[in-house]
Amino acid sequence: MDLQQVYLAAVVLAALALTLADEEAKKLWDRLDHLDPNHDGVVTQEELKNFAFWERTKDLREDAAEQWDTLEVPPGEKLTFGHYKEKSYGEDFSEDDDLGPYGRTVQQDHARFNASDQNKDGALDKEEFLAFLWAEEYPHMHDIITLETMEDLDKNGDGAISFTEFAGDDEGVMEDSVDHMEFKESDKNQDGQLNHAEVKEWLLGPTLKEDDERVATVLSKLDKDEDGKLTRSEIEADPEVIETLMYEEDGGEYLHDEF
Ligand SMILES: *[C@@H]1O[C@H](CO)[C@@H](O)[C@H](O)[C@H]1NC(C)=O
């Protein structure tokens, strides 16, 4: 190769590298399309949170779609509780003794169904059904889950969970057991029992904080001008950071989990 050929080869390689980088950026922005749904060119903290939620619940949406099919909801119709009950509970199911498919009583299932029915039209559309199945992910469902758990644990029905009820047996429990630590930490007002708010925080506190923490980390790394929002070029400066909010399709793992 003479000098001219070397020069040409270098130009071609550089052009190729640029095209590849463009391809990568394009792929990223295809995937990130709903990161900036109003297409105003900046991604707010709220949009980042919605994105993290959307990514994290991908598998759940697929699962809900499968269950919707299994329930054989007629096309174009919504799911009524009657239909759900008929398809989900066994033929010789007894209302008094047996639990439904998710280990809940009919009464509990119905209460959860009602809480999912946000527009109160007596039936669930697919979005509402998602909240019915994966209530942990939806703040408007958190009181009903807390109630279910309290009903299950509160054996003497006094509306609060004692340590014995929390530990689930009457055996003497060692003071330093993990259960006991967990109980003490959850008992914020230290009155020796857990009330509704304390049970709610114990059950669901960590779920709620997860997205917030991820979003805060992403902002701290990418938001160079610290205006609380990200521009396209701030994101492209280090795209791997955004990938910490993206979920692997099947594995349920974050693409780049550095935490
Ligand atoms: C659910 O809603 C229906 C219709 O409003 C009502 O009849 C039923 O008692 C409710 N059930 C529970 C457990 O909240």
The ligand as a Tripos MOL2 file, in Angstrom:
@<TRIPOS>MOLECULE
LIG
   14    14     1     0     0
SMALL
NO_CHARGES

@<TRIPOS>ATOM
      1 C1        -67.3000   -5.0740   45.0940 C.3       1 LIG1
      2 O1        -68.1600   -4.2460   44.3550 O.3       1 LIG1
      3 C2        -69.4510   -4.8050   44.1400 C.3       1 LIG1
      4 C3        -70.1960   -3.9040   43.1730 C.3       1 LIG1
      5 O2        -70.1350   -2.5770   43.5870 O.3       1 LIG1
      6 C4        -70.1590   -4.9610   45.4790 C.3       1 LIG1
      7 O3        -71.4160   -5.5310   45.3100 O.3       1 LIG1
      8 C5        -69.3030   -5.8770   46.3650 C.3       1 LIG1
      9 O4        -69.8680   -5.9710   47.6560 O.3       1 LIG1
     10 C6        -67.8910   -5.3630   46.4700 C.3       1 LIG1
     11 N1        -67.1360   -6.4040   47.1620 N.am      1 LIG1
     12 C7        -66.1420   -6.1780   48.0120 C.2       1 LIG1
     13 C8        -65.5700   -7.3550   48.6820 C.3       1 LIG1
     14 O5        -65.7070   -5.0610   48.2370 O.2       1 LIG1
@<TRIPOS>BOND
     1     1     2 1
     2     1    10 1
     3     2     3 1
     4     3     4 1
     5     3     6 1
     6     4     5 1
     7     6     7 1
     8     6     8 1
     9     8     9 1
    10     8    10 1
    11    10    11 1
    12    11    12 1
    13    12    13 1
    14    12    14 2
@<TRIPOS>SUBSTRUCTURE
     1 LIG1         1 GROUP 0 **** ****
